[in-house]
């Protein structure tokens, strides 16, 4: 694709990177075949190719974002299926992230949009605020039908899930390996996950310690910044990321780190991109080091070696989170681990398509999200599973709200198979 950026425009690192991405696109349209929003809406401007044209025009003209451009960029899930499909290697993620930063800087959203987005950015990255907000939403749920805005109704719907007690395992501390120590790793405990499902981190710690890893929850580490990053709130996202970088580098330069373990794949995609996010900042070298240490929990468990388990007689439908299969290109490891642990693994049709969660997407674009959820649940249930496994809390919440089949994190099943407790979701089913 030809671009016409001026030399002065290209002095901006964000524009320079956007130019590289744009010039790699050859207009082939392969991306439209795997774009969930294009399949649902049928509008070229709601496909990666269409959004690329909108972004190109906006950036080349150097004009403020307009309502049409914002509408179609907002409808993008950032599922990154287009990057898996693209034969030309177009790095759509960097392009759309820059477009969102640009929109945030140049476009004044309607008041309700600004309030909702600001509220989500203020609450969700902070677990205790999120817990309080969930309690408040539970009190408001009886009045749901009186709420005119579908986005607010979606937020109230999230409060239907039970709020688990705080897990003290999420506090800064070190967990000793319970087998001969082979690795020392830091665990990203996350933000929303600590409010929505504390079993995931607990299971991760038990499993890693059992396999010979010393696990540290680093003081000062918290939200990875993904949520605000994808909302174009660069200052907030970089502040969160910088806190993590400093916390993990302190551990690396102290007792040492072999890996940074991430059990929420949306966070993993962002942390692995810290080197790019901070490439022109003072923390560039440290950010690149952290990005190089970041690993999904399935990568670390594979490296440590999972004992082979006897057949469990349980049929597991594996949901591939977009941020794991497209963002990190990790496709087979979780399935291989589940099979090795003794589970029978099945996959739904169109497993490359998003479930519609996508961070805050299910709250800000509820109509599209609901259509994608219904499709995903239908394809998963068609495999007649005993349980559904996923590697991302957002996917788990989204799918779980649409099915009666228990939904658990992959690591919960692996922990159970190697001596840990039966996952709570399965215990509740009897």
PyMOL commands that set and color helices and strands:
alter all, ss='L'
color gray80, all
select helices_A, chain A and resi 9-11+13-24+30-34+36-41+44-46+48-61+67-74+81-85+92-106+111-123+127-146+150-158+168-170+192-196+199-210+226-229+234-253+265-271+274-277+284-293+297-304+322-327+333-340+361-364+366-381+393-400+410-417+424-428
alter helices_A, ss='H'
color red, helices_A
select strands_A, chain A and resi 173-175+183-188+213-217+259-262+294-296+315-318+344-347+387-390+406-409
alter strands_A, ss='S'
color yellow, strands_A
deselect
rebuild
show_as cartoon
